[in-house]
Amino acid sequence: MSTAPTPTSSLTSAVPHQLVQEDRAPRLLDVRTPGEFRTAHIPGSYNVPLSTLREHRAELLAHLDEDVVLVCRSGQRAAQAEKALSEAGLSNLRVLEGGIVAWETAGAPANRGPERWDMERQVRLVAGSIVLATGLVGVLVHGAHLIGTAVGAGLTYAALSNSCAMGVLLSKLPYNRGPRPDIRTVIAELRSAP
């Protein structure tokens, strides 16, 4: 039985920011949705959504031989990507602590595109709207409040399991998808990078 490499540490935004300034940037993989990536991303980073990374991690391994920093909004999806790549045999991984939020808060440069709501905000809107609507409808329709209760249970499970089914569903909407990075294009970009 083989054991997976132990996940490596996270690092603060100051470290990759300094390395970018010194032209010694690590490989930056942004695992957010294409829509989130288009809104704001670290210059020189590659968009490999978490679902694509999980599906094609074996293909990516051959092109990730130097230090790799995984980036998402806050660090949670990047930690999941770290686990997936670590289990596949890659050991030179780090997670950007606090994600793109911490990066921008630190004043580090970011390429900006059209503004859109991040996934966490979308989940709060949808969950809150369902609970509010079913609470109001529940005044007139017996049992409607149970839908809100189910949403609350789902959010509780999401917090305990560090996963979010609603976020996964919302990420499939056209608003969030955008053009999905093709794995061949990602690999070609990784190959051509200095």
Number of C-alpha atoms within 10 A of each C-alpha: 3 5 7 15 15 14 19 15 13 17 15 16 22 15 11 20 19 13 12 17 10 9 9 11 18 18 20 22 24 28 27 26 26 20 23 27 26 18 16 20 24 21 13 15 19 21 25 28 24 22 14 16 19 17 13 14 21 14 13 21 15 11 14 17 12 12 15 20 23 29 33 28 26 18 21 18 22 28 24 18 27 27 20 19 24 20 17 16 16 25 19 18 25 22 29 30 24 21 22 24 16 18 24 16 10 13 11 18 14 15 13 13 13 9 11 15 12 16 20 13 12 16 19 14 11 15 18 15 13 18 20 14 15 20 19 13 14 16 11 10 11 9 13 17 19 14 16 21 15 12 17 16 12 16 20 13 14 15 11 10 9 12 15 18 13 19 17 13 10 17 20 12 10 10 13 21 16 16 10 14 16 12 17 11 10 16 19 12 13 15 12 8 9 5
